[in-house]
Amino acid sequence: MIERYVFVKLKDEYSNAEGRKEVIERTLADLRGIAGADKIIVGAPADESALASWDISIVVVFSSADAVEPYLADPAHRTYVDDFLTPRVEVIKYWNFEVEVAEGPA
């Protein structure tokens, strides 16, 4: 399984509760249903330390590494990134990780 972690620092005019809410809602709406993505998880900072660095986190879960590139090239993904997200972004960082999951209580 591959998880793509995206961290976004919004431009000052969007770096507020209303701006974060808009990005979260739009991200879930626009990225849901794109082929290859098994799950989309979007969050806002839960503490002051996170808020000092980032406004939004996005995790996209894929069943395999082969699903990542087609997802990234999908026209719906490109429209979301190019037309909606990029104009609002000050800094964006992203990485892909191959993950293992343990089921049950830790």
Steps between C-alpha positions, in 0.01 A plus 500: 500500500621853418404809695567841346541769766442861394554796733375844400576845637241739363559861399417748777156587359397131515685405819200523731216275615277593207778450243600164647136386504459595132814309400401193703149486352619561145781245532260229615249586228748531213730207578233248600442249225823553306610161373783343696439678828353262757459761773536877543563640849517877555575675827564833665760553775393358837751697708701824497821327394341361184322828429830688514623302198204371299134577427386178333611139481384266226558125499416302188506121535580277203502121476833507313769733367366439149184696588680823596608638161163449324329670796738797482444532124121465521329813356285541814813499718679744269201739502481488880874566540549753221176700521401476866788407731810661345364857506443464878833337590806661655690170551416140414699186581415143405646154539394142425551225758459126472313405817410194703190496720451309824137411570355486850598668827850642519 
